[in-house]
Amino acid sequence: MKQGHSIILFIHIIILTTVFGLQNVKAESDISVNNQVTVSEEGFSSEELGKFLERSGNRKGNEKVNGNWRDYLTVSGNVSENADSKKSTISENKADDIEEAPDYYIPKKEDEWKLILVNKQNPIPADYDAELVDIKNGAKIRREIAVPLADMMEAAEEDGIKLTVCSAYRDHEYQERLFDKKIRTYTGKGMSYLDAFRIGSYSVIIPGTSEHELGMALDIVTPGYMVLDDGFAKTAAGKWLKKNCSRFGFILRYPKGKEYITGIVFEPWHFRYVGEEAAEFITENGMTLEEYIDGLDYN
């Protein structure tokens, strides 16, 4: 796996997420397997975008920004100020929840690799490396999660559920292409570059901060519903995964109602391997990976 990729640029990434308006963003992965996966093209209208930015405090007049998205990884000002205030409130709420959580699971040293936190504020470590193996559809995953994934797929099939992995490991360059495409889509609709960056990062993750680059994140669909949108949650496959994934060490990474913590819209198809013990604990206590990691500081 390629290492580095100028990860130091991400250390100063601002918290771009707020609780307001996220529900209006339709997720888009731009992934297809044999042209079978349908991708949602919906997003903010110009009017909705304006309202969202005003509510979130992220607009500075009618700013026009040119250049490359990489230039905005260190953007500062009123955005980070609002984010710091929001983060403080979130941390206080999580502290209350954590104190009530029974028998907090503390991972063993050898299991810490399973719990690497990667998000907009925590880029992939520069020294991260993993051995990858091939699975169906030409996808790759980290070797250690191949057996848990196979066990989960087999258990689902025994229950009459057919699961298909439509996206797994993505190298850094591929994630860059996805993000660049999203930016071009929004700027092509008349958005300023900075607005396109802010809104685009809610549905296509900034390169270097995507779990897919770890080889431990999976986008899973079913032959009867090859669409990456909220509707997958209502399918038999979506319901089965939500209920059973933790038995095999996976969690629903971006749950509904937690967008203000994860910074990513609800993605009922996106699952992350964290190990069985952590997965059971996180799921039983209704946590996100962010909340669980924060809780380790209290225990």
Steps between C-alpha positions, in 0.01 A plus 500: 500500500634841416601702808524868580319700227571828677284405797648788700279734295197358675610572857333839485174383342210701638184343633262559211194330645196642682175340603290729280425410143684168479180305459444677168820371342470186291804274527689422184787253470554506123576129523375240256549127462442376147273805453251351747512753780282805451639821642282778633559833327289703740650774716442853615311741277642852491230620737550211742876554491464864596273417791733224617806722497318781681379263773838339543689830507725386216428776247707816483292701257496390136860384502647366180784255543724366228771237499537148629318333789838421656544874559209501746619235742626774732209744464441684826279781631137496607455140387750357748375737771144367462632146486694539826183614677302209358775253585500610863127431531533162333786400730298587809204293379723205418663517841158457662419203276839340561465513878175303471647234267559173694819291473679724251693285254871582509686352201817300538818646358503252212146602404559874474540484119132408477399828662696755298277807486498663159281803431532864398690582817708180507674419171652160429833468686798558273650165599181297453548185297301180451507186293208485258326197351258471209131424542219474246437777246869583496483680835774485762485497881746473785602135540391478865136578424457248217379219727255716702357637175462152350331380819255791490415447133443129563280562804290746303457252218385235749229746604398552138687830458735556208770761563733660246807708579498781244795695639782419740861621495571810296850630444575866565505596134157346440353686797645820358324436169169443679531820698612704201198370305265607780654846510462538123136388524414773750707778342336407170166584662620849588643453849814678608797270543499527879127431523547197277783379723295539817187334370684235298692379804178388667443228242840430342770494762813713466795294370725389783207494743298218343465168682498329162872572481549280809360190333260450791192679367239344273205626299250214493185468290269220389405382148144619551609851599823622339448864595715685750235709674290507817258246354751221557426524873145380433603191304527155657876514441536840664300391804692173529835678487404756762382225735776245443817675381645542849509120548772492237691808615338763277309818586265725307753781474278798417166451680198724470479775760878505558596715202607785727760268653624303199483791255357262241141455386309183591645211301311176575728310259838598652649258754834511679691218666600571862512149650223301668536632856510866399224453242265340754569774754462787252178357357339411833565849634390684184840661454705612205867415471579862592302471823657167588856627445427811710369272773833323527638821653247470783572137584 
